[in-house]
Amino acid sequence: MMPDTIDDNEIEDWIEEDEGAPIEDQKGPLDIDSIGTKYASSQLRVVRETKDLSLDYLLTTTTYGKPIIDTSPSYQRRLRWTNKKRSLLIESLLLNIPIPPIFLYEKEYNEYEVVDGRQRVEAVISFLKNNYHLTGLRYWNELNGKRYNDLPPILKKGLLRRSISSIVLLAETTKPTEDVDIRTVLFERLNTGGEKLNPQELRNAIYQGSFNKLLFELSETKVFRKIWGIPDITQGSSEEIDPKFLENTLYKTMTDCELVLRYFAMKLIYFDVLKGSIKSVLDKCMLLYQRADDKQIIGFRKEYTAAMETLLGIFEDDTFILPKTRRISRPLYDGLMVAFTIGEGSELRSSPEIRQKLAVSLENREKYNILVAKANTIESIKERIDLAMEILYK
């Protein structure tokens, strides 16, 4: 049985909780000379040009032969648009209503990445490839239920002649490329699509590397999806998005990846490696492990998978679930996951004994507050993990 659905409001509450700082980061005095030096050395010189791209050109350059335009570079957020939202974009194009420009980054001569506007580009290409039917149209309501191949020839031709304005960015910088990935900086700063990037989407854009890939991998395992109530279905091509994914808040906001990240960040908090707000610790953890080598990644994968599989074996459908509310608890997940790894080598209690000890602890007001209260101080996190270790190990 899957846990109750986590909605957008709950994710917003989580983000707000993580903003609070247990121990503020140290701030040095304002040094005018160093500020001037930093300003001079950090300037990005961005050259840009504007092009109108016909929809026919967009389809050709993203689909046939070697694609000229990469619509989904790795730093992009997951697709979020529903069929209705994609359909309204197609209707706007049929009505010749201007839509916001897309931003492209020229990574090589005549080879581009979509920095901003992926949802719009994918909606257009997917429709032209006959991959979804129109729905929720207001002016062209007689086209509801129709795919591209169902349209009258005059509308097909008219649609292919429509264009989307693009701004092509050709960036240079005075800093070495290993210090500044201009693509991800532009992606983070532009964000013109109307939906603000949440913290994990920003981390995905900025901290590309082996560790970020591992977060996706671990969040897509059957055991993770079973515990967190994410549909266990294989994602198809970028044009074919199962509605169950778009309806799942954890998946569409990349919060599933952030949940995996929390495990590694909480361990670093416990051992006093990182301090600050939870949000800043998550950021620092991404930076610390950004370019983890193969040996580290193998170790991370093994320890996380072992913790998830063991805890699922112990608690089954009640893994990280609070008995009274039947809601899954993020603090309980933090505590039990980290405690399991830290205590490895000690004697694990039997499954019935662990379930009983957890139930008793959740009935005790003081221990309940330690295990699932919203306090995010360094000490409360350590106390939570220590109590979880007492529950799991003899």
C-alpha angles and dihedrals in degrees: 000000000000120000119254112287116271109224136203093265092056091050089051089052090051091051091049092050092051092053092069114096121228091193119008118238113252114262121202128211119278108266109195094197094051091045090055092048092049091049093051094048098044102055116125116212105210121185115196140186132186126231135174109223118201115222089240089057092047091053093048097046095048101040118029127066114335105352113241093196120051106208097187115038112178095260093062123107120248119274110272108170120114122219089258093056092046090048093053089054090054089049090052089053091049088051090048091238111161114248127198115279122256123232121229128189117212103222094171132005106298092352118110143184124209104241096173128010102044093138091055095046094046091048091054097044093045092052094047088052089055093244100137140021125238118257138174095022114165106192100023093042091148087069094060109123092022127121125207093267089054094059121104112261093250092058092046092053092043092051093050089053093055116100140208119217114237133192111210115207121206104185133197127176138191089223125079115266092242089063098046126030097198094194094060093042089054092045092051095046100041102048093150097157095100098248113094115231112249120222096268093048088053091049089051089053097045107033102051116168146090095309093053089051089052091056090058092045095051093044090056097055119114093240093053094048092047093053096044097040098246115149110260097226131128114252110237128205119321089260095055109062115175107230089226089069093049090050094050109089096198092055101041093049095044088240087134088065090046091054090057090047091053091064092059093041094050090053089055090050091050092054093044093245094127134024137180135075115338088250092053092045090053089051092048092047090055091050093045094053098030094115100027112165125242093265092054093046091051090051093047092049093049097048096045094047092047091052094048095045094046094048091047088051090052101042101023110183091001096061107145089347121139107228098220100046098026087222122136112246122221094196091050089051090051094050100044096043096051093039091054092055097041092050094049109134093036121100111275115220120239116273095250091049092050093049090048094049091049092049091050092048092051089052090055110083096214094047092042089057090050094050103041110008116123095241109128102187119135091245094049091051091051091046090051092052092046092052090047089053090054089053095049103037136049 
